[in-house]
Amino acid sequence: MRKRLFYFVSWALVVLGLPLLGVAAICHKLGFLKLRTSIADLYLAYLARCMIWLSGSKVKVEGLENIPKEEPVLFVSNHQGHFDSAVFLAYVRKPKSFVASSAASKFPIFSIWFKYAYTVYLEIGNVRQNYTALEGAKEILGQGRSVVIYPEGVISSGPETGEFKRGAFRLAFTEGVPIVPVIIDGTWRVMGEKNDQIQPATIMAKILPAIPTHGLSRQDQQELPGQVLAMIQEELEYLQGKHR
């Protein structure tokens, strides 16, 4: 029953948002890109909060004060489930774009909102596409907008964390922006291990202090992905033990 209600109301909100999408589209055509993107950011944040509420989940976020206010950052997070991005959209106010799976580009209507919010897509096995996507993410950071990336590359659909791909961190090294590690726990429970459910969950998110990247040596750059992964795994184990 909850699953049916979730999808029915979620799509109803999407349909009700079509007039606003029309306004964003007009802004896009007229070249008012900042206004278009601001509309997309606000709508997606509202929709994400509604979807979390519809799932019956409760979210607790710690460490918002660790996010630098005056400069773009690269948010680096573990990836337990689809609701990870909903948590970012709903609770992290800093303007941001996502590096997402190419599957998200195929969602009707949503894909237009994602486009207006400068989402870039990675495709498994497509080296050329992924290079282009990461170059696009660099441009976004260079223009002063933050980027969210999941270095595991895939959803774990469980409480564990996989290895981090080093390429994700090059975005920060190239642009000299801080890396902000984020730990999210509990999102995998919302849709279950097979992503075929909608059920309440307690979701914890913790934002760690920003890590400067400007001026790092080559060796420091090589070591940093492993260090960030270790930090995230340690905090994740703490959160999981705290809420058993």
N, C-alpha and C positions, 0 to 999 in steps of 0.2 A: 504493500500500500504506500509506504513512504517513497519507494523508488518511483512509482507512477506519479505521485503528487509532485515529487521533485522535478521530474522532467516536464510535466505539464506546466507547472508554474514558471519554471526556468524559460521555457520556450514562449510562454505568454509574455514574460518580461522582455524577451528579445523582440517579439512582434510589437509590443507597446513602444519599444525604443526605436522603431523604424523612422518615425518623424524626426527624431534627433539625429539619426544616421543620415537622413536626407539633408539636414542642416550642415552636418560635417562634410558631406559630399559637395555641397555648394561652396563651402569654405575651401575645399580642396581644389575645385575648378577655378576659383577666383584667386588662388595663390595665397590664401590666408592660412598658411600651414601651421603656425603656432596655435591659432585658435582651433583649427581642426584637431590637432593633437591634444590640446587641453580638453576638448569635448570628449575625445576618445578615452583619455586617462580617467576623467570623472565618471563616465558611464561604466567602464570596465571595473572600476573600484566599487561602484554601487552594485553592479551585477554580482561581483565576487562575494560581497558581504551577504547579499540575498541568498546565494547558492550555499554558502556555509551555514546560514541560518536554516535554510530548508532541509539541509542534511541532518539537522539536530545537533551539530557539533559545537563544541566550545573551544575557543582559541585564547591562549595566553601568550603574550609576546613580551620578552625581556630584552633590554639593551638598545632600544630605539635611540637613546641618547648617544650611542656610539657611531651613528651615521653622520659623516661630515656634511655640513649644511651648504658650504659655499663651493663645492667642487664635485664633479661627477665621480662615481666609484664603480668598480666591478664587484657586484654581489656574487659570491661563490657559495653555492649551497649543495647539500646532499639532496637526493631526489627520490622520495618514497612513493609519491603518487601524484595524480593530476591536480589534487587540491593544494600542492605546494605553491603553484602559481597564484591560486586564489588567495592564499595567505599573503603573498607579496603584494598583490593588487589591493587587497582590502586594508592592510595594516601598515604598509611601508609607504609613506606619503611622498617620498622623493620621486620626481618624474623618472621613469625608467622604461626600457625596452627589454624584450626577452629574446634570448637565443633558444629557439624551440625546434622540436621535431617537425619535419615537413608534413606530417600527418595533420598538424593543426591548421595548415593552410587550406585544407580541403573542407573544413567545417563551414556550412552555408551561413551567411550573414556574419558570423563571428570572424571569419577570415578578413572581412572588410574592416571591422573594428581593429583587428590585429595589425592590418596594413597601416591604418592611420596612426597607430601607436608605435610604428617603426619596428615591428617584430621581424626578426631575420630567422631563416630556417636552415637546419642541417638535415642532410639526407644520408642515411647509412650507406657507406660504400661509394658515394659519389664525391670523389676528391675535389673535382673542379667546383662543384656546387658549394661544398663546404668551405673551400678557400674564399670563394666570392662572398659567402655569408659572413665569414669572420672579418673580411675586409670591410663589409658593410657595418659590422659591429664596431670596428675601430673608428669608422667615420662618425658613428653616433656618439661614441665617447669623446671624440675630438670636437664635436659640436656642443659639448657640455651636458649631455644627457647620460644618465647612468644606464648600466646594462646588467641584467641578471643572466647567469649561465650556470648550468648543472654539469660539472666536469665529468660525472660518471657517464654521461652520454645517453643513458637509458634509465627508465624508471625501475627501481629495485622491487616495487610492489611488496615490500616487507620492511622490517626494522633495521636490516643491515645496510652497510654502505660499501659500494664497490670502489675500485681504483679510480683515481682522477687522471684524466687525460691532460698532458702538459700544455697542449695547444690552447686550451681555454685561458691559461694564465698569460699567454703572450699578448693578449689584448691589453692587459694592464701594463705589462713591461713596455710595450711599444708606445703607449700614450702617456706613461708615467703617472697613471691614476692609482689611488689606493685600492687595495683589495679588502673587502668587508666579508669575512666568513659568516655564514648563517647556518644554524642547525635547526632542522624542522623534524619533529617526531610526531607520529600518530596519523598523518594524512593517509597512509596506506590502508588504514582500517576503514576509512569512509567508503571506499569502493571495493575493499577486499583484495585478496591476493590475485584474483582473476579479473579485477576491474569490472565486475558485473553486479555490484550491489550499491545501495545507498543506505548507510547506517550511521548513527551518531558516533562520534569519537571525541576524545580529548586531544587537542592538538597543541603542542608546545613549540614555540619558536624562540630561539635565542640568537641575538646579534652580537658578535664579538667586536672588540675594538679594531679600527681600521689598521691595515698594514701598509706603510708607505712602500712604493716600488721605485720611485725616482732615484736613479744613481746606483741601483743594485749591480753588483758584479755578475759576470756570467755564471760563476759558481753559485752565488746566492740565488740567482734565477732558477738554476737547475734544482736546487734543494727546496725552494719554497713550496712547490706543489705537494711534496711529501709532508712538509711541516704543517701545511694547512689541513691536509687530510687527517693527520694525526690529531690536530686540535679539534676538528669536527667530530672525529670518532670518540675522543675522550669526553667531550661535552655531551655527545649523544648517549653514551653509556651512562653518564651521570643522570641525565634527564630520564632515561628509561628506568634506572634503578630507583630514582626519586618517586616515580609515579606508578610503581608496581602495586 
